[in-house]
């Protein structure tokens, strides 16, 4: 995987990993075995006057422990707010609210500025390339799909396990890259999340709203 967007001098830099850039599950709940066969087993022979030996539950702590807490899906915890990053030169709608940290500058040079925002189970990096149009070159087996969204934003879905040199979580999560051409410069928005759908729900609002700050 090669970051084509920028500056040959950046290719091969160990800190960047030799590349630049650049979003379901089955909801099941336990069921209990019920029916005449199970009742007959517990009740014994009615002619013997046997009494069923099961406890329907009385709201005790033991009953409560059976209901395990499950984190809501990423999309249920998503909200966005406008944010300006003057040092990186962009304004965009970024994830906001519980579980999301601040947007921080990770790397900065004349040719490339990288910001990162980390959530409970997702990470967003925005690569600003002031003087070059961001581009991404992947081998066919490294790309699961791509498409052009409204506004000309290119969406690239990495194959499973690809992108760990950019965001470590991409090695086990799924990653989606958004390339935004601003004409002579632009942005790459890279998102890692548990599923491709989660990554898209996070990345598309950012990529569709990002622009140069005033």
N, C-alpha and C positions, 0 to 999 in steps of 0.2 A: 504494500500500500504506500503510495507516494503522495505527498502534499505538493500539488502542482501549482498551488496558487501563487506562491511567493518565491521570490528571492532564492536564487540558487544557494546563497550562503546559508540559508536556514536549513536546507536539506541535509540530513545527516547529523544535525546537532543533537547530542545525546539527551539533553533536557527536554527536547520536543519529541523525541522518538522517531525522528526522520520523516515526519509527515505532519501535515496540517489537515485538517479537518475533513474536517469537514471538507411512535415516539410511537382475563378472562378465564376466565376460569370458571370452573364448574361449581356452582353454589349448592352444596349438598349439606343436609343436616342429618344427624343421627336419627334413625327410626327405631322404634321399639317393636319387638315381636308381640303381636296380639292375635286374637282369633280363638276359635273354640278349642283347638288342640292344646294351646298353651294353658288356657283356663282349666281344662280337664286335668292336665298334669298336676297343676297346683291344688286343685280342689279335691282330687281323689274321687272316690265313689260316693255320690250324693246319698246313696242308701246307707252308708256308714256314718253319716252325719259329720263328715270331715269338714273342716273350716279352711278356706283358702289362706295360705301363709304369706301372701304378699302384702307389702306396705305401699299404699298409693302415694305416699309422700306427704309431708306436713309443712313444707316450706322451710325446712331446716337448712343449715349450712351445707350439709351433704348434698341436698338437692341443688343448691345454688352452684356448687363446684362443678356440676355436670354441664353448666352453660359456660363454655370457655369463651374468653374475649377474642374476637378476630378483628384485625385492622381493617377498616373500610377500604375499598379499592382506591387507587390513586386519584381517579377522576372525581370521587366524592369528596376529596380533600383539597381540590384545586381552586384557587382564586388567583386573579392577576391584578397587578397595579402598575401604573406608569412609573418608570424609573429612568433617571438620567445618570449616565456614567461619563462625566466630563473628561476624565483622563483617557478613556477608550474612545470617546467621541461619538457615543450613540445614546439614543433614547428608545425605549421599547417597553412593552407590557411584559413583566416578568412574574414568576410565581411569588405569591405573597401569602402570609398567614402561618399558622401553626406548622412546625416541622421544617420550614425553609429558613436557611441562614442568609446572611448578607451577601451581596455581590462583591467579590474581592478581585483585585487585579493580581494575576498570577505571574505574568511576564510582560515586559514592556520594552519596545525598541522603536526605532523610527519606522521599521517595516512591518512590525507585528505587535499587537497588544492582545493579550488573552485574559479574559475575566472568567471567574468560576462562581457558581452558586450551588450549594449542596443542600439537598432535602433529605428526609428520612430514608427514602429508598430510590432516589433519583439524583442525577447530577446534570447541570447545564454549563456548558462552556460556550463563550462567544469569542470568536477570533476576528479581530478587526485588521484588515489589510488595506491601509490607506492608499497605497499606490499600485496595487495589483488586484485584478479580478480573482476572487477565490474560485479555485477549481479543485476537483478531487479525482484522482485516478485510482481505480481498483481493478484487480484481476477479476475476471468473470466469476470465479468461485468465491470471491470475497464480498460480492454484492447480491443481496436477496431481491432487490427491485429498485426502481427509480421512477419518478414522474415529475412533471412540471405543474406546479400549483398556480392558482390565480395570482397575477402580479409577476409571473416569471420566476418565482422561487423554485429552485430545484431541490426535490426531496429524494435522498438516497438512503435506503435501508441496508445496513450492514448485515452480512450473513452472521449466524450465531458464532460467537467467540472472536469476531473481528473488531478491532478498535481499541484493544487493551493497551496499546502503546500511546494512545491519546488520553483516554479515561480508563484507569485500571478496572473499574466496574464493568466495562464493556466485555471483558474476558468471560464473564458469566451472565451478565444481563444482556439486553438487546439495545442496540444503538442506532439512532437515526440522525442524519446530517442534513442541514438545510443551507444551501448556498444562495446568498443574496447579492446580486450584481448591482452596484450603485453607479456603474459607469466609470471605469478607471480605478475603482476600489470597491470595497464591499465588506460583507460579513459572512462568517460561517458559524452556524449555530449547531452544536453537537449535543445530543441528549442521550443519556443512558437511563434506562428504567427497566422494571421487571419484565415488561412485554413491549412488543412493537406498538401496540395500540396505546399503551401508557405514554411511551416516548412521543408519539404523534400528538397526543392531547396536550402535552407540555410544549413541544417544539413549534407546532404550527402557529399558535397565537404570538409567540415571540418573533418568529421569522416574518410573519405577515405585518407586524407592527414596527419592526426595527427601522431606524433611519438615523441620519447624522443629527447630532445635537446642535443647537444653535450656538 
